[in-house]
Structures are given as C-alpha cells and as structure tokens.
C-alpha cells in the first residue's frame, strides 16, 4: 500500500494532494539525478506528510517533475518539457497513470 494509506486519520488535515495507488497499466517515468537548479520554481506539490514528495517545477520556460525521497535522501527529476506537457504529466501523476 502507499505511504499515505498508513495515515487515514491525518489525510483530512492535509492541504496538498496524496498520490493514489498506481493504475495497473501505469507508465513508468524515467527519473534522472537532480540537477540542482536554484532558479526552479515549484508550482505544485504533493503532501509533505508522505515520505516521497512530488513537485511540478518550472525553470526557463520549461517544466519537469521532481521526486524527493526523504527516507533515502534522494532527489530525482524527469526530463525538461514544455509547460503544457508538464501540466499534463502532473495530472497523470495525480491520477495514478504515471509513476
């Protein structure tokens, strides 16, 4: 089960979304090492009460998803893409279609 399912009592207090379990036919994203771009803006994020936090980020007219695993102290990102494509990918992540 997902990290959020262990805390059903706290989910009602959360302001940011929790990711659902991945759909059976979900697409696996390719994740790359964090490029540590200090200019990035975080546009949206999943709840910080989960161990893994996802963010929709933008920099230089492009967007990407960022995944922080706080237990492993690792940060990964997807490739850069157009803002519109990033928004579509973010919605797919929130619906369990990609992971």
N, CA, C and O atoms as a DFTB+ gen file, in Angstrom:
396 C
 N C O
     1  1       0.827      -1.177       0.000
     2  2       0.000       0.000       0.000
     3  2       0.877       1.248       0.000
     4  3       2.051       1.175       0.362
     5  1       0.330       2.373      -0.395
     6  2       1.078       3.612      -0.451
     7  2       1.349       4.176       0.931
     8  3       0.709       3.795       1.911
     9  1       2.304       5.087       0.995
    10  2       2.692       5.682       2.270
    11  2       1.532       6.432       2.912
    12  3       1.437       6.497       4.138
    13  1       0.650       6.998       2.091
    14  2      -0.449       7.772       2.656
    15  2      -1.520       6.900       3.288
    16  3      -2.269       7.377       4.141
    17  1      -1.616       5.639       2.896
    18  2      -2.676       4.785       3.411
    19  2      -2.449       4.428       4.879
    20  3      -3.376       3.965       5.543
    21  1      -1.243       4.633       5.398
    22  2      -0.979       4.345       6.799
    23  2      -1.476       5.464       7.709
    24  3      -1.474       5.306       8.930
    25  1      -1.901       6.586       7.142
    26  2      -2.309       7.731       7.941
    27  2      -3.688       8.244       7.547
    28  3      -3.827       9.439       7.285
    29  1      -4.696       7.413       7.493
    30  2      -6.004       7.909       7.045
    31  2      -6.560       8.992       7.954
    32  3      -7.325       9.839       7.494
    33  1      -6.195       8.989       9.243
    34  2      -6.697       9.996      10.165
    35  2      -6.120      11.373       9.872
    36  3      -6.785      12.377      10.127
    37  1      -4.895      11.452       9.339
    38  2      -4.256      12.729       9.071
    39  2      -4.613      13.282       7.700
    40  3      -4.516      14.489       7.478
    41  1      -5.024      12.423       6.779
    42  2      -5.271      12.881       5.410
    43  2      -6.317      13.987       5.354
    44  3      -6.241      14.857       4.486
    45  1      -7.272      13.973       6.243
    46  2      -8.298      15.009       6.209
    47  2      -7.737      16.369       6.605
    48  3      -8.339      17.398       6.297
    49  1      -6.586      16.387       7.287
    50  2      -5.945      17.631       7.689
    51  2      -4.986      18.163       6.632
    52  3      -4.510      19.293       6.748
    53  1      -4.698      17.384       5.620
    54  2      -3.713      17.754       4.607
    55  2      -4.315      18.720       3.588
    56  3      -5.473      18.587       3.192
    57  1      -3.514      19.683       3.178
    58  2      -3.955      20.656       2.189
    59  2      -3.505      20.288       0.782
    60  3      -4.113      20.724      -0.195
    61  1      -2.457      19.497       0.671
    62  2      -1.925      19.090      -0.630
    63  2      -2.384      17.674      -0.945
    64  3      -2.694      16.901      -0.038
    65  1      -2.426      17.335      -2.229
    66  2      -2.930      16.005      -2.604
    67  2      -1.966      14.878      -2.232
    68  3      -0.755      15.072      -2.124
    69  1      -2.541      13.710      -2.043
    70  2      -1.793      12.461      -1.868
    71  2      -1.927      11.689      -3.169
    72  3      -2.972      11.737      -3.818
    73  1      -0.878      10.981      -3.552
    74  2      -0.966      10.188      -4.775
    75  2      -1.772       8.926      -4.521
    76  3      -1.629       8.290      -3.476
    77  1      -2.619       8.563      -5.478
    78  2      -3.327       7.294      -5.354
    79  2      -2.380       6.149      -5.687
    80  3      -1.278       6.372      -6.189
    81  1      -2.805       4.941      -5.410
    82  2      -2.031       3.782      -5.861
    83  2      -1.925       3.855      -7.385
    84  3      -2.877       4.274      -8.044
    85  1      -0.791       3.457      -7.955
    86  2      -0.665       3.498      -9.416
    87  2      -1.714       2.601     -10.082
    88  3      -2.052       1.535      -9.568
    89  1      -2.215       3.050     -11.222
    90  2      -3.129       2.236     -12.013
    91  2      -2.371       0.993     -12.486
    92  3      -1.156       1.049     -12.679
    93  1      -3.074      -0.128     -12.675
    94  2      -2.389      -1.360     -13.103
    95  2      -1.573      -1.183     -14.388
    96  3      -0.533      -1.822     -14.549
    97  1      -2.023      -0.345     -15.279
    98  2      -1.333      -0.160     -16.559
    99  2      -0.577       1.175     -16.600
   100  3      -0.414       1.760     -17.671
   101  1      -0.119       1.655     -15.447
   102  2       0.551       2.962     -15.395
   103  2       1.873       2.949     -16.161
   104  3       2.491       1.903     -16.360
   105  1       2.278       4.121     -16.576
   106  2       3.540       4.299     -17.292
   107  2       4.627       4.642     -16.293
   108  3       4.433       5.485     -15.417
   109  1       5.768       3.990     -16.426
   110  2       6.908       4.280     -15.556
   111  2       7.682       5.453     -16.142
   112  3       8.087       5.435     -17.305
   113  1       7.876       6.462     -15.321
   114  2       8.657       7.621     -15.748
   115  2      10.144       7.314     -15.627
   116  3      10.557       6.497     -14.805
   117  1      10.934       7.975     -16.450
   118  2      12.379       7.900     -16.323
   119  2      12.812       9.042     -15.421
   120  3      12.502      10.203     -15.688
   121  1      13.523       8.717     -14.364
   122  2      13.975       9.703     -13.385
   123  2      15.483       9.867     -13.490
   124  3      16.217       8.884     -13.600
   125  1      15.938      11.108     -13.456
   126  2      17.353      11.449     -13.544
   127  2      17.795      12.119     -12.250
   128  3      16.966      12.613     -11.486
   129  1      19.089      12.136     -12.008
   130  2      19.631      12.837     -10.833
   131  2      19.210      14.302     -10.865
   132  3      19.124      14.914     -11.930
   133  1      18.954      14.847      -9.699
   134  2      18.603      16.263      -9.540
   135  2      19.731      17.129     -10.087
   136  3      20.893      16.927      -9.735
   137  1      19.399      18.090     -10.944
   138  2      20.440      18.961     -11.499
   139  2      20.680      20.189     -10.633
   140  3      21.493      21.044     -10.986
   141  1      19.986      20.286      -9.507
   142  2      20.210      21.333      -8.504
   143  2      20.158      22.748      -9.076
   144  3      21.007      23.584      -8.770
   145  1      19.162      23.000      -9.900
   146  2      18.993      24.334     -10.480
   147  2      18.292      25.229      -9.459
   148  3      17.110      25.041      -9.175
   149  1      19.005      26.181      -8.921
   150  2      18.457      27.039      -7.874
   151  2      17.398      28.011      -8.393
   152  3      16.698      28.640      -7.600
   153  1      17.274      28.141      -9.712
   154  2      16.286      29.062     -10.282
   155  2      14.895      28.446     -10.397
   156  3      13.938      29.145     -10.729
   157  1      14.773      27.166     -10.130
   158  2      13.484      26.491     -10.346
   159  2      12.411      27.054      -9.417
   160  3      12.677      27.449      -8.282
   161  1      11.201      27.073      -9.943
   162  2      10.026      27.467      -9.163
   163  2       9.165      26.234      -8.970
   164  3       8.930      25.485      -9.918
   165  1       8.702      26.021      -7.772
   166  2       7.794      24.912      -7.508
   167  2       6.374      25.433      -7.685
   168  3       5.947      26.360      -6.998
   169  1       5.651      24.820      -8.619
   170  2       4.306      25.263      -8.959
   171  2       3.220      24.501      -8.196
   172  3       2.170      25.056      -7.876
   173  1       3.483      23.229      -7.910
   174  2       2.518      22.382      -7.201
   175  2       3.296      21.253      -6.539
   176  3       4.416      20.944      -6.947
   177  1       2.705      20.637      -5.517
   178  2       3.392      19.576      -4.804
   179  2       2.383      18.661      -4.147
   180  3       1.228      19.025      -3.927
   181  1       2.853      17.449      -3.837
   182  2       2.031      16.507      -3.089
   183  2       2.297      16.731      -1.604
   184  3       3.209      17.466      -1.225
   185  1       1.496      16.092      -0.785
   186  2       1.549      16.322       0.653
   187  2       2.909      15.943       1.240
   188  3       3.493      14.916       0.893
   189  1       3.387      16.790       2.127
   190  2       4.682      16.567       2.765
   191  2       4.610      15.579       3.931
   192  3       5.631      15.312       4.564
   193  1       3.448      15.038       4.226
   194  2       3.399      14.017       5.274
   195  2       3.786      12.647       4.707
   196  3       4.001      11.705       5.470
   197  1       3.877      12.528       3.397
   198  2       4.377      11.303       2.780
   199  2       5.901      11.315       2.764
   200  3       6.514      12.382       2.784
   201  1       6.501      10.158       2.730
   202  2       7.961      10.046       2.677
   203  2       8.476      10.536       1.322
   204  3       9.527      11.173       1.243
   205  1       7.734      10.235       0.267
   206  2       8.113      10.685      -1.075
   207  2       7.196      11.838      -1.468
   208  3       5.971      11.714      -1.460
   209  1       7.816      12.949      -1.808
   210  2       7.084      14.153      -2.205
   211  2       7.370      14.430      -3.671
   212  3       8.523      14.407      -4.103
   213  1       6.327      14.691      -4.427
   214  2       6.470      15.041      -5.843
   215  2       6.156      16.518      -6.023
   216  3       5.310      17.077      -5.325
   217  1       6.851      17.140      -6.970
   218  2       6.635      18.554      -7.251
   219  2       6.568      18.770      -8.759
   220  3       7.246      18.089      -9.529
   221  1       5.754      19.715      -9.161
   222  2       5.745      20.219     -10.529
   223  2       6.575      21.495     -10.485
   224  3       6.233      22.439      -9.772
   225  1       7.660      21.525     -11.246
   226  2       8.585      22.655     -11.218
   227  2       8.704      23.292     -12.595
   228  3       8.378      22.680     -13.612
   229  1       9.175      24.528     -12.604
   230  2       9.410      25.239     -13.861
   231  2      10.707      26.023     -13.743
   232  3      11.060      26.518     -12.672
   233  1      11.407      26.126     -14.863
   234  2      12.625      26.932     -14.956
   235  2      12.859      27.255     -16.428
   236  3      12.771      26.373     -17.282
   237  1      13.150      28.494     -16.716
   238  2      13.497      28.883     -18.081
   239  2      12.455      28.544     -19.121
   240  3      12.808      28.171     -20.239
   241  1      11.178      28.663     -18.788
   242  2      10.122      28.378     -19.760
   243  2       9.845      26.902     -19.971
   244  3       9.087      26.546     -20.874
   245  1      10.435      26.038     -19.167
   246  2      10.194      24.603     -19.266
   247  2       9.739      24.089     -17.907
   248  3       9.926      24.747     -16.883
   249  1       9.142      22.911     -17.915
   250  2       8.710      22.312     -16.655
   251  2       9.242      20.893     -16.550
   252  3       9.726      20.314     -17.523
   253  1       9.140      20.350     -15.348
   254  2       9.571      18.985     -15.075
   255  2       8.972      18.565     -13.741
   256  3       8.528      19.402     -12.955
   257  1       8.964      17.266     -13.496
   258  2       8.530      16.748     -12.211
   259  2       9.769      16.446     -11.383
   260  3      10.808      16.049     -11.911
   261  1       9.642      16.638     -10.099
   262  2      10.742      16.397      -9.168
   263  2      10.223      15.457      -8.095
   264  3       9.110      15.632      -7.598
   265  1      11.028      14.456      -7.731
   266  2      10.633      13.467      -6.724
   267  2      11.689      13.440      -5.622
   268  3      12.861      13.169      -5.884
   269  1      11.271      13.720      -4.397
   270  2      12.182      13.701      -3.260
   271  2      11.808      12.543      -2.351
   272  3      10.695      12.480      -1.828
   273  1      12.750      11.630      -2.171
   274  2      12.574      10.508      -1.245
   275  2      13.337      10.882       0.021
   276  3      14.563      10.780       0.071
   277  1      12.609      11.311       1.030
   278  2      13.259      11.794       2.247
   279  2      13.883      10.668       3.053
   280  3      14.846      10.908       3.781
   281  1      13.371       9.452       2.948
   282  2      13.950       8.320       3.678
   283  2      15.323       7.962       3.114
   284  3      16.249       7.658       3.866
   285  1      15.449       8.000       1.794
   286  2      16.721       7.663       1.140
   287  2      17.587       8.893       0.906
   288  3      18.728       8.767       0.462
   289  1      17.061      10.084       1.198
   290  2      17.761      11.347       0.968
   291  2      18.199      11.454      -0.499
   292  3      19.355      11.747      -0.804
   293  1      17.223      11.203      -1.404
   294  2      17.492      11.249      -2.842
   295  2      16.481      12.160      -3.527
   296  3      15.306      12.203      -3.160
   297  1      16.965      12.887      -4.532
   298  2      16.110      13.752      -5.336
   299  2      16.337      13.410      -6.798
   300  3      17.476      13.340      -7.260
   301  1      15.244      13.196      -7.524
   302  2      15.314      12.892      -8.954
   303  2      14.337      13.783      -9.706
   304  3      13.389      14.315      -9.129
   305  1      14.583      13.937     -10.999
   306  2      13.742      14.771     -11.855
   307  2      13.468      14.059     -13.169
   308  3      14.226      13.185     -13.590
   309  1      12.376      14.446     -13.807
   310  2      12.113      13.981     -15.171
   311  2      12.879      14.890     -16.133
   312  3      13.536      15.843     -15.714
   313  1      12.786      14.584     -17.411
   314  2      13.384      15.463     -18.422
   315  2      12.606      16.782     -18.464
   316  3      11.478      16.859     -17.978
   317  1      13.197      17.782     -19.028
   318  2      12.538      19.080     -19.201
   319  2      11.565      18.984     -20.371
   320  3      11.814      18.274     -21.345
   321  1      10.461      19.706     -20.261
   322  2       9.440      19.665     -21.306
   323  2       8.709      21.008     -21.334
   324  3       8.917      21.860     -20.469
   325  1       7.861      21.181     -22.325
   326  2       7.043      22.394     -22.382
   327  2       6.129      22.463     -21.162
   328  3       5.741      21.440     -20.598
   329  1       5.802      23.673     -20.775
   330  2       4.945      23.888     -19.598
   331  2       3.645      23.100     -19.723
   332  3       3.225      22.447     -18.768
   333  1       3.009      23.153     -20.884
   334  2       1.741      22.436     -21.095
   335  2       1.923      20.933     -20.895
   336  3       1.090      20.288     -20.258
   337  1       3.005      20.373     -21.435
   338  2       3.268      18.935     -21.275
   339  2       3.511      18.590     -19.806
   340  3       3.084      17.537     -19.331
   341  1       4.197      19.481     -19.093
   342  2       4.438      19.262     -17.672
   343  2       3.142      19.239     -16.885
   344  3       2.980      18.419     -15.981
   345  1       2.223      20.126     -17.215
   346  2       0.918      20.150     -16.548
   347  2       0.133      18.873     -16.807
   348  3      -0.523      18.346     -15.908
   349  1       0.201      18.378     -18.035
   350  2      -0.486      17.123     -18.381
   351  2       0.136      15.958     -17.613
   352  3      -0.579      15.103     -17.090
   353  1       1.471      15.926     -17.547
   354  2       2.158      14.859     -16.817
   355  2       1.837      14.924     -15.325
   356  3       1.665      13.888     -14.684
   357  1       1.755      16.124     -14.774
   358  2       1.405      16.299     -13.363
   359  2       0.014      15.730     -13.091
   360  3      -0.181      15.029     -12.098
   361  1      -0.947      16.021     -13.955
   362  2      -2.300      15.492     -13.775
   363  2      -2.305      13.964     -13.878
   364  3      -3.024      13.293     -13.138
   365  1      -1.509      13.421     -14.788
   366  2      -1.414      11.967     -14.922
   367  2      -0.828      11.349     -13.648
   368  3      -1.256      10.274     -13.228
   369  1       0.137      12.016     -13.040
   370  2       0.719      11.548     -11.784
   371  2      -0.337      11.547     -10.683
   372  3      -0.451      10.578      -9.933
   373  1      -1.101      12.618     -10.584
   374  2      -2.135      12.730      -9.549
   375  2      -3.263      11.719      -9.726
   376  3      -3.978      11.409      -8.772
   377  1      -3.424      11.205     -10.946
   378  2      -4.472      10.230     -11.219
   379  2      -3.962       8.781     -11.217
   380  3      -4.732       7.847     -11.442
   381  1      -2.660       8.604     -10.962
   382  2      -2.083       7.265     -10.903
   383  2      -1.740       6.666     -12.248
   384  3      -1.473       5.467     -12.333
   385  1      -1.740       7.466     -13.307
   386  2      -1.430       6.950     -14.653
   387  2       0.059       6.865     -14.934
   388  3       0.481       6.130     -15.826
   389  1       0.864       7.614     -14.177
   390  2       2.325       7.539     -14.307
   391  2       2.913       7.463     -12.906
   392  3       2.284       7.872     -11.930
   393  1       4.106       6.943     -12.824
   394  2       4.800       6.924     -11.535
   395  2       6.266       6.836     -11.764
   396  3       7.040       6.808     -10.807
